[in-house]
Amino acid sequence: MRVTVLTAFVALGLAGCSFSVTMMPRDSGRIYAGELVSTGIGKGALTIKTEEGVCTGPASRIASNESFSLINTYGPRGASVSALSSSGDVRIRALLSCPNGGALRCEITGRDGNGGGLCLDNSSKVFDLIVQR
């Protein structure tokens, strides 16, 4: 199965962010590459192009133990500098349907724009994947 991925990750928190995705089936060493793009806070859309057609579906943040902090520093004459940081893991699930009646179900866990997970097709074929900023 030839795969190209388009779609949403850790910043399934930051609209418009995109991440590189690499997938490999467990029954071969073939590499499939693509992109993960966020479409809004906590949501995205995953598209995978296979030899059989284009599989598409939503991706959603389903769990998170993220924490956020905002730091303000004030200087002379009221000048300020602010910084926002976050840490913690994010879990994402994507459910894709394919034109040939097939499906892909993906689970991704990540932190700081990097992560990994698994996809399973409806014939129980397993794909490992990594996501990189």
Sequence and secondary structure as in RCSB ss.txt:
>XXXX:A:sequence
MRVTVLTAFVALGLAGCSFSVTMMPRDSGRIYAGELVSTGIGKGALTIKTEEGVCTGPASRIASNESFSLINTYG
PRGASVSALSSSGDVRIRALLSCPNGGALRCEITGRDGNGGGLCLDNSSKVFDLIVQR
>XXXX:A:secstr
   EEEE  TTTTSTT EEEEEEEETTS   EEEEEEEEETTEEEEEEEETTEEEEEEEEEEEE  EEEEEEEE 
GGG EEEEEEEES EEEEEEEE TTS EEEEEEEEETTEEEEEEEETT  EEEEEEE 
